[in-house]
Amino acid sequence: MGGPSIFTAREREHGYRAALAEAGLAVDERLIAMSPPAPDRCGGRWTGWRPCPIRPPPC
């Protein structure tokens, strides 16, 4: 049923760059972050990765 529906960060970055190149547009490196967000980029609210609670689906 087609290709993968989940892509790695590296694959998304590659797709972003390829799409811009195909459209003849320059890449804005400020829009690419391959690491956790810095506190100054998220209003100081970043406290680190937290596990998502697993909730059973509603009946």
C-alpha positions as semicolon CSV with decimal commas, in nm:
position;residue;x (nm);y (nm);z (nm)
1;M;0,000;0,000;0,000
2;G;0,272;0,248;-0,087
3;G;0,579;0,367;0,098
4;P;0,641;0,429;0,465
5;S;0,411;0,665;0,649
6;I;0,672;0,757;0,911
7;F;0,991;0,937;0,814
8;T;1,303;1,005;1,019
9;A;1,412;1,360;1,092
10;R;1,697;1,316;0,843
11;E;1,450;1,204;0,572
12;R;1,224;1,502;0,642
13;E;1,521;1,739;0,624
14;H;1,626;1,585;0,293
15;G;1,270;1,620;0,157
16;Y;1,252;1,983;0,270
17;R;1,579;2,067;0,097
18;A;1,486;1,873;-0,219
19;A;1,146;2,043;-0,246
20;L;1,297;2,387;-0,209
21;A;1,569;2,309;-0,466
22;E;1,307;2,180;-0,710
23;A;1,109;2,502;-0,664
24;G;1,423;2,712;-0,713
25;L;1,408;2,851;-0,360
26;A;1,692;2,901;-0,113
27;V;1,706;2,699;0,208
28;D;1,662;2,905;0,525
29;E;1,892;2,731;0,774
30;R;1,712;2,906;1,062
31;L;1,412;2,680;0,992
32;I;1,612;2,359;1,033
33;A;1,686;2,231;1,383
34;M;1,825;1,879;1,416
35;S;1,839;1,887;1,795
36;P;1,603;1,953;2,086
37;P;1,479;2,313;2,090
38;A;1,690;2,563;2,276
39;P;1,510;2,739;2,565
40;D;1,537;3,076;2,389
41;R;1,356;2,932;2,084
42;C;1,056;2,803;2,279
43;G;0,998;3,086;2,523
44;G;1,192;2,915;2,802
45;R;0,923;2,645;2,833
46;W;1,141;2,352;2,718
47;T;1,200;2,116;3,009
48;G;1,329;1,814;2,818
49;W;1,169;1,511;2,663
50;R;0,895;1,349;2,867
51;P;0,729;1,016;2,806
52;C;0,380;1,036;2,668
53;P;0,120;0,871;2,888
54;I;-0,038;0,570;2,725
55;R;-0,411;0,589;2,751
56;P;-0,650;0,318;2,641
57;P;-0,875;0,418;2,350
58;P;-1,226;0,526;2,446
59;C;-1,492;0,255;2,432
